[in-house]
Amino acid sequence: MGTEHIRSTRRMLSAAMTLGLTYTLTIAFMSMVDASVNTPTALPQAA
């Protein structure tokens, strides 16, 4: 009973970590693309 609870908690924790990692990688990738496509025409839109 106790081990089953720990197992489900670990599975939830793993899923949350995977989600967080994916989110962080997506944000980093988006900022990288944003920096590489930082043309003078895109600057007024960001402001």
C-alpha positions in Angstrom: 0.0 0.0 0.0 2.8 2.4 1.0 5.0 1.5 -2.0 2.1 1.9 -4.4 1.6 5.5 -3.1 5.3 6.2 -3.5 5.3 4.8 -7.0 2.3 6.9 -8.1 3.8 10.0 -6.5 7.1 9.4 -8.3 5.3 8.9 -11.6 3.5 12.3 -11.1 6.8 13.9 -10.1 8.5 12.5 -13.2 5.7 13.8 -15.4 5.8 17.2 -13.8 9.6 17.3 -14.3 9.2 16.3 -18.0 6.6 19.1 -18.5 8.8 21.6 -16.8 11.9 20.6 -18.9 9.9 20.8 -22.1 8.5 24.2 -21.1 12.0 25.5 -20.3 13.5 24.2 -23.5 10.6 25.7 -25.5 11.1 29.1 -23.9 14.9 28.9 -24.4 14.4 27.9 -28.1 11.9 30.7 -28.7 14.2 33.3 -27.1 17.1 32.0 -29.3 15.0 32.3 -32.4 13.8 35.7 -31.3 17.4 36.8 -30.9 18.5 35.5 -34.2 15.6 37.1 -36.1 16.2 40.5 -34.3 16.1 42.7 -37.4 15.6 46.5 -37.2 12.1 46.0 -38.5 11.2 43.7 -35.6 12.5 46.1 -32.9 9.5 48.5 -33.0 7.1 45.6 -32.7 8.8 44.4 -29.5 8.6 47.8 -27.9 
